[in-house]
Amino acid sequence: MSRFFVPKENVREELIYVDGPEARHILTVMRMKEGDKVVVFDGTGNEYTGFIKEVKSKSLIVEIVSTRTPKHERTLEITLAQSIPKKEKMDYIIEKATELGVQNIIPIISERTVVKVPEERSDNKITRWERIAEAAAKQCGRTDVPEIKNIQKFYNAVDKVNNFDLALMACLSEETISFKEALSDFHAGKIIVFIGPEGDFTPDEIEMAKDNTNCKFTSLGKRVLKSDTAGLYILSVLNHELST
């Protein structure tokens, strides 16, 4: 059965109000009508099953029959701090990171980042990435949607490292340890993963990260992975090593 997304404020008591692109998709693409059964999620972990109660020209109302809520608290919360790669690769990263269970994504600008996002266009970028995350969550069966943080400079992101239980920085420094060793004492909690741009983080950025005691520098193996591959590789490994 198809799943649809609405903002949490669209769920009021026993009714869900659907409008905008999602309503058009339900009514025009899926050709659903009053009485049809639908599944809706609000991005916070809640999933609702109900029936279309009322159809208007550009919106509809769903009557909730049952609600599924998260059974227990999350034991692992992953934040991906990804240097923005060239072209439309960030779109792909957002989509696949959502499928792999990331909770937060911080698009970062590091010294070697080629892409320049003018301040006046950053909101449009974030809106686009939020829509991609919502669509990916619908497709893969997630009941929550990753939060796309504002675009920020690397040094601003790395200043927040001490808010996490573990920070991993994938880089080509000679001081790296294996990924397995980096995770040896970590089993659950908040983790942030820093992925650099084409050309890696600069020595100054690596030195900046060294000032944070819980930041570990890790190698991803013998091969040098591209920026748009490295983050997804790490998320896959985290799913394998830390999933319960």
RODRENMAR-444051 format. One record per atom (N, C-alpha, C): residue in three letters; y, z, x. Coordinates in steps of 0.05 Angstrom, whole numbers, padded with zeros to 5 digits, always signed. Layout:
REM RODRENMAR-444051
alaYZX...
This chain:
REM RODRENMAR-444051
met-00024+00000+00017met+00000+00000+00000met+00025+00000+00018ser+00045-00016+00011ser+00070-00017+00026ser+00085+00009+00025arg+00099+00016+00047arg+00115+00040+00048arg+00144+00032+00050phe+00161+00049+00039phe+00190+00043+00039phe+00205+00067+00048phe+00228+00062+00061phe+00245+00083+00072phe+00270+00087+00057val+00278+00113+00052val+00304+00119+00041val+00315+00143+00057pro+00342+00144+00060pro+00354+00168+00072pro+00347+00193+00055lys+00345+00216+00069lys+00337+00240+00055lys+00355+00248+00031glu+00381+00240+00033glu+00400+00247+00012glu+00395+00231-00014asn+00378+00210-00011asn+00371+00194-00035asn+00348+00207-00052val+00337+00228-00041val+00316+00243-00056val+00329+00267-00069arg+00329+00267-00096arg+00342+00288-00111arg+00324+00298-00132glu+00315+00323-00128glu+00296+00336-00146glu+00271+00318-00148glu+00265+00308-00172glu+00240+00292-00175glu+00244+00262-00175leu+00268+00254-00167leu+00275+00225-00168leu+00283+00215-00140ile+00277+00190-00135ile+00286+00177-00110ile+00303+00153-00118tyr+00327+00151-00107tyr+00345+00129-00113tyr+00344+00109-00090val+00336+00084-00095val+00332+00064-00075val+00353+00042-00080asp+00368+00035-00058asp+00387+00014-00061asp+00388-00002-00035gly+00407-00020-00033gly+00411-00035-00008gly+00387-00054-00001pro+00383-00059+00025pro+00362-00078+00033pro+00334-00069+00024glu+00329-00043+00022glu+00302-00034+00014glu+00297-00041-00015ala+00317-00038-00032ala+00315-00045-00060ala+00310-00075-00063arg+00325-00091-00048arg+00321-00120-00049arg+00293-00127-00040his+00282-00114-00020his+00255-00120-00011his+00235-00113-00032ile+00238-00090-00045ile+00219-00082-00066ile+00220-00102-00090leu+00244-00109-00098leu+00247-00124-00123leu+00244-00154-00118thr+00255-00164-00096thr+00256-00193-00092thr+00232-00203-00076val+00225-00189-00054val+00204-00198-00036val+00177-00189-00048met+00174-00163-00054met+00149-00153-00064met+00145-00158-00094arg+00167-00165-00108arg+00166-00170-00137arg+00154-00148-00153met+00161-00123-00146met+00151-00100-00160met+00169-00095-00185lys+00158-00081-00204lys+00172-00077-00229lys+00167-00048-00239glu+00179-00042-00262glu+00176-00015-00273glu+00147-00009-00278gly+00139+00015-00270gly+00111+00024-00273gly+00094+00020-00249asp+00104+00004-00229asp+00088+00000-00204asp+00089+00025-00187lys+00067+00029-00173lys+00064+00052-00155lys+00076+00046-00128val+00091+00065-00116val+00103+00061-00090val+00099+00086-00073val+00101+00082-00047val+00101+00104-00028val+00128+00103-00012val+00142+00125-00011val+00168+00126+00001val+00169+00149+00021phe+00182+00145+00044phe+00186+00168+00063phe+00216+00170+00070asp+00224+00194+00077asp+00253+00199+00081asp+00261+00203+00110gly+00242+00199+00128gly+00249+00202+00157gly+00248+00230+00168thr+00243+00250+00151thr+00243+00278+00160thr+00214+00289+00161gly+00194+00272+00154gly+00167+00281+00154gly+00155+00282+00126asn+00172+00279+00105asn+00163+00280+00078asn+00156+00252+00068glu+00134+00250+00054glu+00125+00224+00042glu+00119+00229+00013tyr+00129+00210-00004tyr+00128+00213-00033tyr+00112+00190-00045thr+00096+00197-00064thr+00082+00177-00080thr+00093+00178-00109gly+00100+00155-00120gly+00111+00156-00147gly+00110+00129-00160phe+00123+00126-00183phe+00124+00102-00198phe+00153+00093-00203ile+00157+00067-00203ile+00184+00057-00209ile+00191+00064-00238lys+00211+00080-00242lys+00218+00090-00268lys+00239+00071-00281glu+00258+00061-00265glu+00280+00046-00276glu+00289+00025-00256val+00293+00001-00265val+00302-00021-00247val+00330-00030-00257lys+00349-00032-00238lys+00375-00043-00244lys+00378-00069-00228ser+00401-00081-00228ser+00404-00107-00215ser+00401-00106-00185lys+00411-00084-00172lys+00409-00082-00143lys+00398-00055-00134ser+00386-00041-00152ser+00375-00014-00144ser+00352-00007-00163leu+00339+00015-00157leu+00317+00024-00174leu+00314+00054-00170ile+00300+00067-00189ile+00295+00095-00188ile+00265+00099-00188val+00255+00116-00170val+00227+00123-00169val+00223+00152-00178glu+00204+00156-00196glu+00197+00183-00204glu+00174+00193-00187ile+00179+00216-00174ile+00159+00227-00155ile+00136+00240-00170val+00111+00233-00161val+00087+00244-00173val+00075+00265-00154ser+00076+00259-00128ser+00065+00278-00108ser+00081+00275-00082thr+00081+00297-00067thr+00096+00298-00042thr+00078+00308-00020arg+00078+00294+00003arg+00063+00303+00026arg+00083+00311+00048thr+00080+00336+00057thr+00098+00347+00078thr+00082+00353+00103pro+00096+00355+00126pro+00081+00361+00151pro+00066+00387+00149lys+00041+00387+00159lys+00024+00411+00156lys+00030+00432+00177his+00038+00424+00201his+00046+00444+00221his+00068+00433+00238glu+00080+00452+00253glu+00102+00444+00270glu+00092+00426+00293arg+00110+00410+00302arg+00104+00392+00324arg+00101+00408+00350thr+00080+00403+00365thr+00076+00417+00390thr+00086+00401+00414leu+00092+00376+00410leu+00102+00359+00432leu+00126+00343+00421glu+00148+00344+00434glu+00172+00329+00426glu+00181+00313+00450ile+00180+00287+00448ile+00186+00269+00470ile+00213+00255+00466thr+00230+00256+00486thr+00255+00241+00487thr+00254+00220+00509leu+00259+00196+00502leu+00260+00174+00521leu+00289+00167+00528ala+00296+00171+00553ala+00323+00164+00563ala+00320+00138+00578gln+00326+00116+00564gln+00319+00089+00574gln+00345+00074+00583ser+00345+00066+00608ser+00367+00048+00617ser+00365+00022+00601ile+00387+00013+00591ile+00387-00011+00574ile+00381-00036+00591pro+00359-00049+00584pro+00352-00074+00599pro+00367-00098+00589lys+00363-00120+00603lys+00377-00145+00596lys+00366-00157+00570lys+00381-00175+00559lys+00374-00191+00535lys+00368-00172+00511glu+00347-00179+00496glu+00341-00163+00472glu+00317-00145+00477lys+00312-00138+00502lys+00288-00121+00509lys+00290-00093+00497met+00314-00083+00493met+00317-00056+00482met+00306-00056+00454asp+00309-00077+00439asp+00298-00079+00412asp+00268-00074+00412tyr+00255-00087+00431tyr+00225-00085+00434tyr+00218-00056+00442ile+00233-00044+00460ile+00227-00017+00469ile+00230+00002+00446ile+00251+00000+00430ile+00255+00017+00406ile+00231+00015+00387glu+00223-00010+00382glu+00201-00014+00363glu+00175-00001+00373lys+00168-00007+00398lys+00143+00003+00408lys+00143+00033+00414ala+00166+00044+00423ala+00168+00072+00427ala+00165+00087+00401thr+00175+00076+00379thr+00171+00088+00353thr+00142+00089+00346glu+00128+00067+00350glu+00099+00066+00345glu+00084+00086+00362leu+00094+00092+00386leu+00080+00110+00404leu+00088+00139+00400gly+00105+00145+00380gly+00110+00172+00372gly+00134+00186+00385val+00151+00172+00398val+00175+00185+00410val+00192+00197+00388gln+00206+00220+00393gln+00223+00232+00373gln+00252+00225+00377asn+00261+00221+00401asn+00289+00215+00407asn+00290+00193+00428ile+00310+00175+00425ile+00315+00155+00445ile+00344+00156+00453ile+00349+00159+00480ile+00376+00159+00490ile+00380+00133+00506pro+00396+00114+00496pro+00402+00090+00512pro+00422+00098+00534ile+00415+00093+00559ile+00433+00102+00580ile+00443+00079+00597ile+00466+00083+00608ile+00479+00064+00627ile+00478+00077+00655ser+00462+00066+00673ser+00460+00076+00700ser+00476+00057+00719glu+00478+00064+00744glu+00495+00049+00762glu+00486+00020+00765arg+00460+00015+00763arg+00450-00012+00766arg+00444-00026+00740thr+00452-00014+00718thr+00448-00027+00692thr+00466-00052+00691val+00453-00074+00685val+00468-00100+00684val+00483-00103+00658val+00471-00094+00636val+00483-00096+00609val+00508-00079+00607lys+00529-00090+00597lys+00553-00075+00591lys+00558-00076+00561val+00559-00052+00549val+00564-00050+00520val+00592-00040+00516pro+00610-00057+00507pro+00638-00048+00501pro+00637-00025+00480glu+00655-00006+00484glu+00655+00017+00466glu+00657+00009+00436glu+00673-00012+00431glu+00677-00020+00403glu+00652-00033+00391arg+00632-00040+00408arg+00607-00052+00398arg+00584-00032+00398ser+00588-00009+00409ser+00565+00010+00412ser+00554+00019+00386asp+00572+00024+00366asp+00563+00033+00339asp+00545+00011+00326asn+00552-00014+00330asn+00536-00036+00319asn+00509-00037+00332lys+00508-00032+00358lys+00482-00031+00372lys+00465-00008+00361ile+00476+00015+00358ile+00461+00039+00348ile+00450+00033+00320thr+00467+00022+00303thr+00459+00015+00276thr+00435-00004+00276arg+00437-00025+00293arg+00415-00044+00295arg+00389-00030+00304trp+00391-00013+00325trp+00367+00001+00335trp+00356+00020+00315glu+00373+00033+00299glu+00363+00051+00278glu+00347+00035+00257arg+00356+00011+00250arg+00341-00005+00231arg+00314-00014+00242ile+00314-00020+00268ile+00289-00028+00281ile+00269-00004+00281ala+00279+00020+00287ala+00262+00044+00286ala+00252+00050+00258glu+00269+00046+00238glu+00260+00051+00210glu+00238+00031+00203ala+00241+00006+00210ala+00221-00014+00203ala+00195-00009+00218ala+00197+00000+00243ala+00172+00006+00258ala+00158+00030+00247ala+00173+00050+00238ala+00161+00074+00226ala+00147+00067+00200lys+00159+00049+00184lys+00146+00040+00159lys+00119+00027+00166gln+00120+00009+00186gln+00096-00007+00192gln+00073+00010+00203cys+00080+00030+00220cys+00058+00044+00234cys+00049+00069+00219gly+00062+00076+00197gly+00053+00099+00181gly+00065+00125+00188arg+00086+00125+00204arg+00100+00150+00210arg+00115+00160+00185thr+00118+00186+00183thr+00134+00197+00161thr+00162+00206+00171asp+00166+00204+00197asp+00193+00210+00208asp+00203+00186+00223val+00228+00185+00230val+00240+00163+00244val+00254+00174+00269pro+00249+00163+00293pro+00263+00173+00317pro+00293+00172+00314glu+00306+00191+00326glu+00335+00191+00326glu+00345+00175+00350ile+00362+00156+00345ile+00374+00140+00366ile+00401+00153+00373lys+00402+00164+00397lys+00427+00178+00406lys+00448+00157+00414asn+00473+00167+00417asn+00494+00149+00426asn+00489+00140+00454ile+00498+00116+00460ile+00497+00106+00488ile+00513+00124+00506gln+00501+00131+00529gln+00516+00149+00547gln+00509+00143+00576lys+00527+00152+00594lys+00523+00148+00622lys+00499+00165+00632phe+00487+00156+00653phe+00464+00171+00664phe+00471+00200+00670tyr+00494+00204+00683tyr+00500+00232+00692tyr+00504+00250+00668asn+00513+00239+00645asn+00515+00256+00621asn+00488+00264+00610ala+00469+00245+00611ala+00442+00250+00601ala+00428+00270+00619val+00430+00267+00646val+00416+00284+00664val+00426+00312+00664asp+00451+00316+00655asp+00463+00343+00653asp+00448+00359+00631lys+00434+00346+00613lys+00421+00360+00591lys+00392+00367+00598val+00383+00362+00622val+00355+00365+00630val+00346+00394+00625asn+00363+00413+00630asn+00354+00441+00627asn+00350+00450+00598asn+00356+00432+00579asn+00350+00437+00551asn+00321+00430+00544phe+00306+00420+00564phe+00279+00411+00559phe+00260+00428+00576asp+00234+00429+00567asp+00214+00444+00582asp+00204+00428+00607leu+00207+00402+00605leu+00199+00385+00628leu+00215+00360+00628ala+00223+00351+00651ala+00237+00325+00654ala+00222+00308+00675leu+00216+00284+00668leu+00203+00265+00686leu+00222+00242+00692met+00224+00235+00717met+00241+00213+00725met+00223+00193+00741ala+00218+00170+00728ala+00202+00150+00741ala+00220+00135+00761cys+00212+00135+00786cys+00229+00122+00807cys+00211+00114+00831leu+00224+00100+00849leu+00209+00090+00873leu+00215+00107+00898ser+00225+00131+00894ser+00230+00149+00916ser+00205+00157+00931glu+00207+00162+00956glu+00184+00171+00972glu+00175+00199+00965glu+00191+00214+00950glu+00185+00242+00943glu+00171+00244+00916thr+00160+00222+00906thr+00148+00224+00879thr+00120+00236+00881ile+00111+00247+00858ile+00084+00257+00855ile+00070+00240+00834ser+00044+00243+00832ser+00029+00227+00812ser+00036+00237+00784phe+00032+00220+00765phe+00038+00227+00737phe+00020+00250+00729lys-00005+00250+00737lys-00024+00271+00730lys-00015+00298+00741glu-00006+00298+00766glu+00004+00322+00778glu+00029+00333+00764ala+00046+00314+00755ala+00071+00322+00742ala+00065+00336+00715leu+00043+00330+00703leu+00036+00341+00677leu+00016+00365+00679ser+00009+00372+00703ser-00013+00392+00707ser-00008+00418+00693asp+00017+00428+00692asp+00023+00454+00680asp+00037+00452+00653phe+00038+00427+00643phe+00052+00423+00617phe+00032+00416+00595his+00034+00430+00573his+00015+00426+00551his+00029+00420+00525ala+00052+00431+00521ala+00067+00427+00496ala+00096+00435+00501gly+00114+00424+00483gly+00142+00431+00485gly+00159+00406+00485lys+00183+00409+00495lys+00202+00387+00495lys+00203+00373+00523ile+00199+00347+00523ile+00198+00332+00548ile+00217+00309+00546ile+00231+00304+00568ile+00249+00280+00569ile+00240+00263+00592val+00239+00237+00588val+00230+00217+00607val+00253+00198+00613phe+00260+00196+00639phe+00281+00178+00648phe+00269+00153+00659ile+00278+00130+00649ile+00269+00104+00658ile+00294+00089+00669gly+00292+00080+00693gly+00315+00066+00706gly+00317+00037+00699pro+00337+00024+00709pro+00342-00005+00703pro+00326-00022+00723glu+00330-00049+00720glu+00320-00067+00741glu+00333-00059+00767gly+00317-00054+00788gly+00328-00045+00813gly+00327-00015+00817asp+00317+00000+00797asp+00312+00028+00800asp+00338+00045+00799phe+00335+00071+00798phe+00358+00089+00801phe+00369+00088+00829thr+00394+00093+00833thr+00406+00093+00860thr+00400+00120+00874pro+00401+00121+00900pro+00397+00146+00914pro+00416+00168+00904asp+00440+00162+00898asp+00459+00182+00887asp+00449+00193+00861glu+00438+00176+00843glu+00428+00186+00818glu+00404+00203+00821ile+00387+00196+00840ile+00363+00213+00846ile+00372+00240+00857glu+00392+00240+00874glu+00402+00266+00885glu+00414+00282+00862met+00427+00270+00844met+00439+00283+00821met+00417+00297+00804ala+00395+00283+00800ala+00373+00294+00785ala+00359+00317+00799lys+00360+00317+00826lys+00347+00338+00842lys+00360+00365+00837asp+00385+00365+00828asp+00399+00391+00823asp+00387+00406+00800asn+00371+00392+00784asn+00358+00405+00760asn+00330+00412+00767thr+00324+00438+00767thr+00299+00448+00778thr+00274+00438+00763asn+00276+00432+00737asn+00252+00425+00722asn+00249+00394+00720cys+00263+00380+00737cys+00261+00350+00737cys+00241+00342+00759lys+00220+00328+00751lys+00199+00319+00770lys+00201+00289+00773phe+00199+00280+00798phe+00200+00251+00804phe+00171+00241+00806thr+00166+00221+00790thr+00138+00212+00788thr+00135+00182+00794ser+00112+00176+00806ser+00104+00149+00811ser+00087+00139+00787leu+00089+00114+00781leu+00073+00103+00759leu+00049+00087+00770gly+00042+00092+00795gly+00019+00078+00807gly+00027+00058+00829lys+00008+00042+00837lys+00013+00024+00859lys+00031+00000+00852arg+00032-00007+00826arg+00048-00030+00818arg+00076-00021+00810val+00095-00038+00815val+00122-00033+00806val+00125-00045+00778leu+00129-00028+00758leu+00131-00037+00731leu+00160-00043+00724lys+00164-00063+00707lys+00190-00071+00697lys+00201-00048+00679ser+00227-00048+00677ser+00240-00026+00661ser+00230-00025+00633asp+00226-00048+00620asp+00217-00049+00592asp+00187-00043+00589thr+00173-00041+00612thr+00144-00034+00611thr+00140-00005+00617ala+00156+00006+00636ala+00152+00033+00647ala+00152+00054+00626gly+00172+00054+00608gly+00175+00075+00588gly+00151+00075+00569leu+00143+00051+00560leu+00120+00049+00542leu+00094+00057+00555tyr+00092+00052+00581tyr+00068+00061+00596tyr+00067+00092+00596ile+00090+00104+00602ile+00091+00134+00602ile+00085+00145+00575leu+00096+00134+00554leu+00090+00144+00527leu+00061+00142+00520ser+00048+00121+00529ser+00019+00117+00524ser+00004+00139+00538val+00011+00144+00564val-00003+00164+00579val+00001+00192+00567leu+00025+00198+00558leu+00031+00224+00546leu+00014+00228+00520asn+00012+00206+00505asn-00005+00208+00481asn-00034+00214+00488his-00043+00202+00510his-00071+00206+00518his-00076+00234+00530glu-00057+00243+00547glu-00061+00268+00561glu-00054+00293+00545leu-00035+00291+00526leu-00025+00314+00513leu-00031+00315+00483ser-00042+00294+00471ser-00048+00295+00443ser-00070+00315+00437thr-00068+00328+00413thr-00088+00348+00406thr-00103+00339+00381
